[in-house]
Amino acid sequence: MIAGIGIDVVDLARFARSLERSPKLRERLFTEAERGLPVHSLAARFAAKEALIKALGGSHGVRWHDMEIVPDEERNPGFVLHNVVGRQVAERGIARIHVTMSHDAGIASAFVVLERDA
């Protein structure tokens, strides 16, 4: 059963300018493992984190490092969750988090579906 859906879109040029203007932003938004990725990958990860927040229904108490995008053994993206976000997901009985990310034509996007067992 679907427990939440979220989507987000990021303008790549605007996101790149934000990272250039505010060097600490990369550290604030991304875990150490994510920080070295190219800007288009960072923008897609930011969109995925925003989409997860939307799927959960809000960002109360959420920190950016509570959500990390990692590839699974087949190189598909997935979340590793920590602290507040991990607790929120567990408390809501979320069994699976589906995430897809893309970047093309100056845009990065992500879509998240939260699923409970029926």
RAVENQUI-V622460 format. One line per field, one symbol per residue. ss: DSSP state (h for helix, s for strand, l for the rest). phi: phi as a letter, one per 40 degrees, with the letter a starting at -180 (. if undefined). A space follows every 10 residues. Layout:
# RAVENQUI-V622460
ss->???
phi->???
This chain:
# RAVENQUI-V622460
ss->lsssssssss shhhhhhhhh hllhhhhhhl lhhhhlllhh hhhhhhhhhh hhhhhhllll lllhhhssss slllllssss slhhhhhhhh hllsssssss ssssllssss ssssssll
phi->.cbabaaabb cccccccccc cbdcddcccb cdccdcccdc cccccccccc ccdcccgibd gcbdccbbcb cccbgccacb bbfdcdcccc ccgccabbbb baaafgbbaa bbbcbbcc
